[in-house]
């Protein structure tokens, strides 16, 4: 885009206006020199003054309006330049965002594969952990069962020994009762009394 120069633009406008005024004045001046008759000349004289008045007014308006017009065009050029800079900045940001999104879309497949692999790995880790916990629990249960079995076995053996001893005592008593005669009993009582007295 061409650089907008308000000073050069104002000079162009002033030059065009001056050339226009000079051209009109020269035409009027040339037509009054021709001598086309009294009525016509008086009309041209009035028109000449009108044209000159218009030219002076145009020059005065140019001189008076030069600064505000220059400031208007200058501020307008500045605002346009600011808008263009802002638009360029927004365009650069949009291009950057577009590149980021395109990169994300390109990496989307890879990221989804990575996510699936991560979930599979987490599942396998959880499976190993659960199996290890189950094995530890099973070992504890097995150990507890062994201890319970051993305790029950000891209790059963003790009870069995007591029952055997009781049965043996009963059997021995029966055997002794069956094999001892009344004489043997008297002899045993006498021996016992001798021991007590002695």
C-alpha positions as a Markdown table, in Angstrom:
| # | Residue | x | y | z |
|---|---|---|---|---|
| 1 | Unk | 0.0 | 0.0 | 0.0 |
| 2 | Unk | 1.3 | 3.5 | -0.9 |
| 3 | Unk | 2.2 | 5.8 | 1.9 |
| 4 | Unk | -0.4 | 8.5 | 2.3 |
| 5 | Unk | 1.2 | 11.9 | 2.5 |
| 6 | Unk | -1.4 | 14.6 | 3.4 |
| 7 | Unk | 1.0 | 17.5 | 2.8 |
| 8 | Unk | 1.6 | 16.4 | -0.8 |
| 9 | Unk | -2.2 | 15.8 | -1.3 |
| 10 | Unk | -3.0 | 19.4 | 0.0 |
| 11 | Unk | -0.3 | 20.9 | -2.3 |
| 12 | Unk | -1.9 | 19.0 | -5.3 |
| 13 | Unk | -5.3 | 20.3 | -4.4 |
| 14 | Unk | -4.0 | 23.9 | -3.9 |
| 15 | Unk | -2.1 | 23.7 | -7.3 |
| 16 | Unk | -5.3 | 22.4 | -9.1 |
| 17 | Unk | -7.4 | 25.2 | -7.5 |
| 18 | Unk | -4.8 | 27.9 | -8.4 |
| 19 | Unk | -4.5 | 26.6 | -12.0 |
| 20 | Unk | -8.3 | 26.6 | -12.2 |
| 21 | Unk | -8.6 | 30.1 | -10.9 |
| 22 | Unk | -5.8 | 31.3 | -13.1 |
| 23 | Unk | -7.4 | 29.6 | -16.2 |
| 24 | Unk | -10.8 | 31.1 | -15.5 |
| 25 | Unk | -9.3 | 34.6 | -14.9 |
| 26 | Unk | -7.3 | 34.4 | -18.1 |
| 27 | Unk | -10.3 | 33.4 | -20.1 |
| 28 | Unk | -12.3 | 36.3 | -18.6 |
| 29 | Unk | -9.4 | 38.7 | -19.2 |
| 30 | Unk | -9.1 | 37.5 | -22.8 |
| 31 | Unk | -12.8 | 37.8 | -23.5 |
| 32 | Unk | -12.8 | 41.4 | -22.3 |
| 33 | Unk | -9.9 | 42.4 | -24.6 |
| 34 | Unk | -11.8 | 41.2 | -27.6 |
| 35 | Unk | -14.3 | 44.2 | -27.8 |
| 36 | Unk | -17.6 | 42.6 | -28.7 |
| 37 | Unk | -19.7 | 45.6 | -27.9 |
| 38 | Unk | -20.7 | 47.7 | -24.9 |
| 39 | Unk | -23.5 | 45.5 | -23.5 |
| 40 | Unk | -21.5 | 42.5 | -23.8 |
| 41 | Unk | -18.4 | 44.1 | -22.2 |
| 42 | Unk | -20.4 | 45.3 | -19.2 |
| 43 | Unk | -21.7 | 41.8 | -18.7 |
| 44 | Unk | -18.1 | 40.4 | -18.9 |
| 45 | Unk | -16.9 | 43.0 | -16.5 |
| 46 | Unk | -19.5 | 41.9 | -13.9 |
| 47 | Unk | -18.6 | 38.3 | -14.6 |
| 48 | Unk | -14.9 | 39.1 | -14.3 |
| 49 | Unk | -15.4 | 40.6 | -10.9 |
| 50 | Unk | -17.6 | 37.6 | -9.9 |
| 51 | Unk | -14.9 | 35.2 | -11.1 |
| 52 | Unk | -12.2 | 37.2 | -9.3 |
| 53 | Unk | -14.3 | 37.3 | -6.1 |
| 54 | Unk | -14.8 | 33.5 | -6.5 |
| 55 | Unk | -11.1 | 33.0 | -7.0 |
| 56 | Unk | -10.2 | 35.2 | -3.9 |
| 57 | Unk | -12.9 | 33.3 | -1.9 |
| 58 | Unk | -11.5 | 30.0 | -3.1 |
| 59 | Unk | -7.9 | 31.0 | -2.2 |
| 60 | Unk | -9.1 | 32.3 | 1.2 |
| 61 | Unk | -11.0 | 29.1 | 1.9 |
| 62 | Unk | -7.9 | 27.1 | 0.9 |
| 63 | Unk | -5.7 | 29.1 | 3.2 |
| 64 | Unk | -8.2 | 29.0 | 6.1 |
| 65 | Unk | -9.2 | 25.3 | 5.6 |
| 66 | Unk | -5.7 | 24.1 | 4.8 |
| 67 | Unk | -4.8 | 23.3 | 8.4 |
| 68 | Unk | -8.1 | 21.5 | 9.4 |
| 69 | Unk | -8.2 | 19.6 | 6.1 |
| 70 | Unk | -4.6 | 18.6 | 6.5 |
| 71 | Unk | -5.2 | 17.6 | 10.1 |
| 72 | Unk | -8.4 | 15.6 | 9.0 |
| 73 | Unk | -6.5 | 13.7 | 6.3 |
| 74 | Unk | -3.5 | 13.2 | 8.6 |
| 75 | Unk | -5.7 | 11.8 | 11.4 |
| 76 | Unk | -7.6 | 9.7 | 9.0 |
| 77 | Unk | -4.4 | 8.4 | 7.5 |
| 78 | Unk | -3.1 | 7.7 | 11.0 |
| 79 | Unk | -6.4 | 5.9 | 12.0 |
| 80 | Unk | -6.2 | 3.8 | 8.8 |
| 81 | Unk | -2.6 | 3.0 | 9.5 |
| 82 | Unk | -3.5 | 1.9 | 13.0 |
| 83 | Unk | -6.3 | -0.2 | 11.8 |
| 84 | Unk | -4.0 | -1.8 | 9.2 |
| 85 | Unk | -1.4 | -2.5 | 11.9 |
| 86 | Unk | -4.1 | -4.0 | 14.2 |
| 87 | Unk | -5.5 | -6.1 | 11.3 |
| 88 | Unk | -1.9 | -7.3 | 10.5 |
| 89 | Unk | -1.4 | -8.3 | 14.2 |
| 90 | Unk | -4.8 | -10.1 | 14.3 |
| 91 | Unk | -3.9 | -11.9 | 11.0 |
| 92 | Unk | -0.5 | -13.0 | 12.5 |
| 93 | Unk | -2.2 | -14.3 | 15.6 |
| 94 | Unk | -4.8 | -16.1 | 13.5 |
| 95 | Unk | -2.1 | -17.7 | 11.4 |
| 96 | Unk | -0.3 | -18.7 | 14.6 |
| 97 | Unk | -3.4 | -20.3 | 16.0 |
| 98 | Unk | -4.2 | -22.0 | 12.7 |
| 99 | Unk | -0.7 | -23.5 | 12.8 |
| 100 | Unk | -1.1 | -24.7 | 16.4 |
| 101 | Unk | -4.5 | -26.3 | 15.5 |
| 102 | Unk | -3.0 | -28.0 | 12.5 |
| 103 | Unk | -0.2 | -29.3 | 14.6 |
| 104 | Unk | -2.7 | -30.6 | 17.2 |
| 105 | Unk | -4.7 | -32.3 | 14.5 |
| 106 | Unk | -1.6 | -33.9 | 13.0 |
| 107 | Unk | -0.7 | -35.2 | 16.5 |
| 108 | Unk | -4.2 | -36.2 | 17.4 |
| 109 | Unk | -3.8 | -39.8 | 16.1 |
| 110 | Unk | -0.5 | -40.2 | 17.9 |
| 111 | Unk | -1.9 | -38.7 | 21.1 |
| 112 | Unk | -5.0 | -41.1 | 20.9 |
| 113 | Unk | -2.7 | -44.1 | 20.5 |
| 114 | Unk | -0.6 | -42.9 | 23.4 |
| 115 | Unk | -3.7 | -42.5 | 25.6 |
| 116 | Unk | -4.9 | -46.0 | 24.7 |
| 117 | Unk | -1.4 | -47.4 | 25.5 |
| 118 | Unk | -1.4 | -45.6 | 28.8 |
| 119 | Unk | -4.8 | -47.1 | 29.7 |
| 120 | Unk | -3.6 | -50.6 | 28.7 |
| 121 | Unk | -0.5 | -50.2 | 30.8 |
| 122 | Unk | -2.5 | -48.9 | 33.8 |
| 123 | Unk | -4.9 | -51.9 | 33.4 |
| 124 | Unk | -1.9 | -54.3 | 33.3 |
| 125 | Unk | -0.4 | -52.7 | 36.4 |
| 126 | Unk | -3.8 | -52.8 | 38.2 |
| 127 | Unk | -4.1 | -56.5 | 37.2 |
| 128 | Unk | -0.6 | -57.3 | 38.6 |
| 129 | Unk | -1.3 | -55.4 | 41.8 |
| 130 | Unk | -4.7 | -57.2 | 42.3 |
| 131 | Unk | -3.1 | -60.6 | 41.6 |
| 132 | Unk | -0.3 | -59.9 | 44.1 |
| 133 | Unk | -2.8 | -58.8 | 46.7 |
| 134 | Unk | -4.9 | -61.9 | 46.0 |
| 135 | Unk | -1.8 | -64.1 | 46.3 |
| 136 | Unk | -0.8 | -62.5 | 49.6 |
| 137 | Unk | -4.3 | -62.9 | 50.9 |
| 138 | Unk | -4.4 | -66.5 | 49.8 |
| 139 | Unk | -1.1 | -67.1 | 51.5 |
| 140 | Unk | -2.4 | -65.6 | 54.7 |
| 141 | Unk | -5.6 | -67.6 | 54.5 |
| 142 | Unk | -3.6 | -70.8 | 53.9 |
| 143 | Unk | -1.3 | -70.0 | 56.8 |
| 144 | Unk | -4.3 | -69.4 | 59.1 |
| 145 | Unk | -5.9 | -72.6 | 57.9 |
| 146 | Unk | -2.7 | -74.6 | 58.6 |
| 147 | Unk | -2.5 | -73.1 | 62.1 |
| 148 | Unk | -6.2 | -73.9 | 62.7 |
| 149 | Unk | -5.7 | -77.5 | 61.5 |
| 150 | Unk | -2.7 | -77.9 | 63.7 |
| 151 | Unk | -4.5 | -76.6 | 66.7 |
| 152 | Unk | -7.5 | -78.8 | 66.0 |
| 153 | Unk | -5.2 | -81.8 | 65.4 |
| 154 | Unk | -3.4 | -81.1 | 68.8 |
| 155 | Unk | -6.7 | -80.7 | 70.6 |
| 156 | Unk | -8.1 | -83.9 | 69.0 |
| 157 | Unk | -4.9 | -85.8 | 69.8 |
| 158 | Unk | -5.0 | -84.6 | 73.4 |
| 159 | Unk | -8.6 | -85.6 | 73.7 |
| 160 | Unk | -7.9 | -88.9 | 72.2 |
| 161 | Unk | -5.0 | -89.5 | 74.6 |
| 162 | Unk | -7.3 | -88.7 | 77.5 |
| 163 | Unk | -9.9 | -91.0 | 76.2 |
| 164 | Unk | -7.4 | -93.8 | 75.7 |
| 165 | Unk | -5.9 | -93.3 | 79.1 |
| 166 | Unk | -9.4 | -93.4 | 80.7 |
| 167 | Unk | -10.2 | -96.5 | 78.7 |
| 168 | Unk | -6.9 | -98.1 | 79.7 |
| 169 | Unk | -7.5 | -97.3 | 83.4 |
| 170 | Unk | -11.0 | -98.8 | 83.2 |
| 171 | Unk | -9.6 | -101.8 | 81.4 |
| 172 | Unk | -6.7 | -102.1 | 83.9 |
| 173 | Unk | -9.1 | -101.8 | 86.8 |
| 174 | Unk | -11.3 | -104.5 | 85.4 |
| 175 | Unk | -8.3 | -106.7 | 84.8 |
| 176 | Unk | -7.0 | -106.1 | 88.3 |
| 177 | Unk | -10.4 | -106.6 | 89.8 |
| 178 | Unk | -10.8 | -109.8 | 87.9 |
| 179 | Unk | -7.3 | -111.2 | 88.8 |
| 180 | Unk | -7.1 | -110.2 | 92.5 |
| 181 | Unk | -8.5 | -112.6 | 94.9 |
| 182 | Unk | -9.8 | -111.8 | 98.4 |
| 183 | Unk | -6.6 | -113.1 | 99.9 |
| 184 | Unk | -4.5 | -110.8 | 97.7 |
| 185 | Unk | -6.7 | -107.9 | 98.8 |
| 186 | Unk | -6.1 | -108.8 | 102.5 |
| 187 | Unk | -2.4 | -109.1 | 101.9 |
| 188 | Unk | -2.3 | -105.7 | 100.2 |
| 189 | Unk | -4.2 | -104.0 | 103.0 |
| 190 | Unk | -1.9 | -105.5 | 105.6 |
| 191 | Unk | 1.2 | -104.3 | 103.7 |
| 192 | Unk | -0.2 | -100.9 | 103.4 |
| 193 | Unk | -1.0 | -100.7 | 107.2 |
| 194 | Unk | 2.5 | -101.9 | 108.1 |
| 195 | Unk | 3.9 | -99.1 | 106.0 |
| 196 | Unk | 1.7 | -96.5 | 107.5 |
| 197 | Unk | 2.4 | -97.7 | 111.1 |
| 198 | Unk | 6.2 | -98.0 | 110.5 |
